[in-house]
Amino acid sequence: MYRFLLTPRWWGINVFVVLAIPFCVFMGSWQLGRFEDRVQGHKDASAQSTANEKAAPRPLDSLLPVDQKTSGKRATATGHYGRQLLVPGRELDGRTGFYVVTLLRTDGSAGPGGGDGKALPVVRGWMPGAASAAKAPAAPKGEVTVTGALQASESPGSNGASAAGGLPTGQLGAISAASLVNLVPYDVYDAWITLDTADAGMTAVPATAPQGSGLDLKAFQNLGYTGEWFVFAGFVVFMWFRLLRREAEFTRDAMLGLTDSPTETTQEQEQAPEPSPEASPRG
């Protein structure tokens, strides 16, 4: 009764099923692995954040370039404050305000941060309301040593960074070397720090986790894709059994004479006379 499994049609169906099920299982397992990696990355980032808060600060140059391991670590740098800029549209504790960013011109002399004369963007704090240079406290004069959490340059659209252009003079949407290159006449570090303790009149900005280390939308997309691939695998199995059962029932009925066999049906269709042109209805 199951000889139909040896027909070319069923050979094609069986080959498709044999290839489709392992492929769906593999893709589902891969997506599940991606989700688990993101969960583990989130746990590692949380543990690293706690460790960074307790660890002693290190010289800035020893932590560059910023990567997953050094992001959030406490760094020190020495220099003189220069130009001050504002970053509008930043939220903190459910309120909208702006960052006060002052460029620290690092010197080449020996010191906690060392340096090579480049400028380091320093987020001295956050203030509520619309960005206003008049409200932002002036930076301290003379040589200063700053300590704060090291952060990677922002990209537009990430961590609240604005992708909109046309900001007023003295404002920028994202804290990055690319954003500052046309605003200042000197080199800028491809990194920035947020002070552990904000300057007077401002609130300290907490460090953010490195990109790709949190349970973001992509992580849950991986989990959703995992379910889809496993459902596809189950659907393939279900449809194969359904086709098999229907074909077996049809073959059994044909053997019992309850229906015509596929061969007889085909032969009857081939032997049926074609209508003659004279028998065709005329318009």
C-alpha positions in Angstrom: 0.0 0.0 0.0 3.0 2.3 0.6 4.6 1.6 -2.8 3.7 5.1 -3.8 6.6 6.3 -1.6 8.9 5.0 -4.4 7.4 7.2 -7.1 9.3 10.2 -8.4 6.8 12.6 -6.9 7.3 11.2 -3.4 11.0 10.9 -3.9 11.0 14.7 -4.4 8.8 15.2 -1.4 10.9 13.0 0.8 14.2 14.7 -0.3 12.7 18.1 0.5 11.6 17.0 4.0 14.9 15.4 4.8 16.7 18.6 3.8 14.2 21.1 5.2 13.9 19.7 8.8 17.7 19.8 9.6 18.0 23.3 8.0 15.1 24.7 10.1 16.5 23.1 13.3 20.0 24.5 12.5 18.7 28.0 11.9 16.5 27.9 15.0 19.5 26.7 17.1 21.7 29.4 15.7 19.1 32.1 16.5 18.8 30.7 20.0 22.5 30.8 20.4 22.5 34.5 19.4 19.9 35.2 22.0 21.8 33.4 24.7 25.0 35.3 23.7 23.1 38.6 24.1 21.8 37.5 27.5 25.3 36.5 28.6 26.6 39.8 27.3 24.0 41.6 29.3 25.1 39.7 32.5 28.7 40.4 31.8 28.1 44.1 31.2 26.2 44.3 34.5 29.0 42.6 36.4 31.6 44.7 34.6 29.7 47.9 35.5 29.7 46.9 39.2 33.4 46.1 39.0 34.2 49.4 37.2 32.6 51.4 40.0 34.9 49.8 42.6 38.1 49.7 40.6 40.7 52.4 40.9 40.8 54.9 37.9 43.5 54.4 35.3 45.3 56.8 33.0 43.3 57.6 29.9 45.9 56.4 27.4 46.1 53.0 29.0 42.4 52.4 28.2 42.3 53.4 24.6 40.9 52.5 22.2 37.5 52.0 23.8 36.0 48.5 23.4 33.6 46.2 25.2 36.2 45.6 27.9 37.3 49.2 28.6 34.0 51.0 28.1 32.7 52.2 31.5 36.1 51.9 33.2 37.1 54.9 35.3 39.8 57.0 33.6 41.8 60.1 34.6 43.2 62.9 32.4 45.0 66.1 33.1 44.8 69.3 31.1 43.1 72.7 30.7 39.4 73.2 29.8 38.7 74.8 26.4 35.6 75.2 24.4 32.3 74.3 25.9 29.4 72.8 24.0 25.8 71.7 24.8 24.1 68.5 23.8 20.3 69.1 23.8 17.5 66.6 24.1 19.0 64.2 26.7 16.8 62.5 29.3 17.7 61.7 32.9 15.4 60.4 35.5 12.4 60.9 33.2 13.2 64.5 32.5 14.5 66.1 29.3 17.5 68.4 29.5 21.0 68.8 28.1 24.6 67.7 28.7 27.3 70.2 29.3 30.4 69.1 27.4 33.7 70.8 27.8 36.8 69.9 25.8 39.8 69.1 28.0 43.1 70.0 26.2 45.4 67.4 27.5 49.1 68.4 27.9 52.2 66.5 27.2 53.7 66.7 30.6 53.8 63.8 33.1 50.6 63.4 35.1 47.7 61.1 36.0 46.4 61.2 32.4 49.4 62.0 30.4 48.3 63.0 26.9 49.6 64.3 23.6 47.8 67.7 23.3 44.6 66.2 21.9 41.2 67.3 23.4 39.0 65.0 25.4 35.2 65.6 25.5 34.2 65.7 29.2 30.5 65.6 30.2 30.6 67.8 33.3 27.0 67.2 34.0 23.3 67.4 33.0 20.8 70.2 33.4 17.0 70.2 32.9 15.2 72.2 30.3 16.1 73.7 27.0 19.8 73.9 26.1 21.1 77.4 27.1 24.7 78.5 27.3 23.7 81.1 29.8 22.5 78.4 32.3 25.6 76.2 31.8 28.2 76.8 34.5 31.6 77.9 33.3 34.5 75.4 33.4 37.2 75.7 36.1 40.3 77.7 35.1 43.8 76.4 35.2 45.1 72.9 35.1 42.6 70.2 36.2 42.6 66.5 36.6 39.3 64.8 35.8 38.0 61.4 36.7 35.1 59.7 35.2 33.7 56.7 33.2 35.2 56.2 29.8 32.7 56.0 26.9 32.9 55.2 23.2 32.0 57.9 20.7 28.3 58.1 20.1 26.7 57.4 16.7 23.5 59.3 15.6 20.4 57.5 16.9 22.2 55.5 19.7 21.9 56.2 23.4 19.7 59.2 22.8 22.1 60.8 20.3 20.2 63.0 17.8 20.5 62.4 14.1 19.0 65.8 13.3 21.1 68.5 11.8 20.8 72.2 11.8 21.5 72.7 15.5 22.3 76.2 16.8 25.9 77.3 17.2 27.5 75.8 20.2 25.4 72.6 20.2 25.9 69.1 18.8 23.7 66.0 18.6 26.2 63.3 19.3 29.4 63.2 21.4 32.0 61.9 18.9 35.2 62.9 17.2 33.3 62.9 13.9 30.9 65.5 15.2 33.6 67.7 16.7 36.1 67.6 13.9 34.6 70.6 12.2 33.9 72.5 15.4 37.3 72.7 16.9 40.7 73.4 15.3 42.5 70.5 17.1 42.4 66.7 17.3 39.8 65.1 19.5 40.0 61.7 21.2 37.7 59.1 19.8 36.2 58.7 23.2 34.7 60.8 26.1 34.2 60.6 29.8 31.4 61.5 32.1 32.5 62.8 35.5 32.0 60.7 38.6 30.8 63.9 40.4 29.2 66.6 38.4 30.4 70.2 38.7 28.3 72.6 40.8 24.7 73.1 39.7 24.6 70.0 37.5 23.7 66.3 37.9 26.2 63.6 37.1 25.5 61.6 33.9 25.6 57.8 34.5 27.7 55.7 32.2 25.9 53.6 29.6 26.6 50.0 28.7 28.5 49.2 25.5 26.5 48.8 22.4 25.4 45.2 21.8 25.7 44.2 25.5 22.1 44.8 26.5 18.8 43.0 26.1 17.6 45.2 23.3 15.1 44.7 20.5 17.5 42.6 18.5 17.8 40.1 21.3 14.1 39.5 21.4 14.0 39.3 17.6 16.5 36.5 17.8 14.2 34.7 20.3 11.2 35.3 17.9 13.2 33.9 15.0 14.1 30.9 17.0 10.4 30.1 17.6 9.6 30.6 13.9 12.3 28.2 12.6 11.2 25.5 15.0 7.6 26.0 14.0 8.6 25.7 10.4 10.3 22.4 11.2 7.1 21.1 12.9 5.0 22.3 10.0 7.1 20.4 7.5 6.7 17.2 9.5 2.9 17.8 9.9 2.4 18.4 6.2 4.5 15.3 5.3 2.3 13.0 7.6 -0.8 14.6 6.3 0.1 14.0 2.6 1.3 10.5 3.5 -2.0 9.7 5.3 -4.1 11.1 2.4 -2.1 9.2 -0.2 -2.4 6.0 1.8 -6.2 6.4 2.2 -6.6 7.1 -1.5 -4.5 4.0 -2.4 -6.5 1.8 0.1 -9.8 3.0 -1.3 -8.5 2.3 -4.8 -7.5 -1.3 -3.8 -11.0 -1.9 -2.4 -12.6 -0.6 -5.6 -14.2 2.4 -3.8 -12.3 4.9 -6.1 -10.4 4.7 -9.3 -6.7 4.2 -9.0 -4.5 7.0 -10.2 -3.4 4.8 -13.1 -6.9 4.0 -14.3 -8.0 7.6 -14.0 -5.0 8.6 -16.2 -5.8 5.9 -18.8 -9.4 6.9 -19.0 -8.4 10.5 -19.5 -6.0 9.5 -22.3 -8.6 7.2 -24.0 -11.5 9.8 -23.9 -12.3 10.9 -27.5 -11.7 14.5 -28.3 -14.8 16.4 -29.5 -15.0 16.8 -33.3 -15.1 20.3 -34.8 -18.7 19.5 -36.1 -19.8 18.8 -32.5 -18.6 22.1 -31.2 -21.3 24.7 -30.7 -21.3 27.5 -33.2 -21.5 31.0 -32.1 
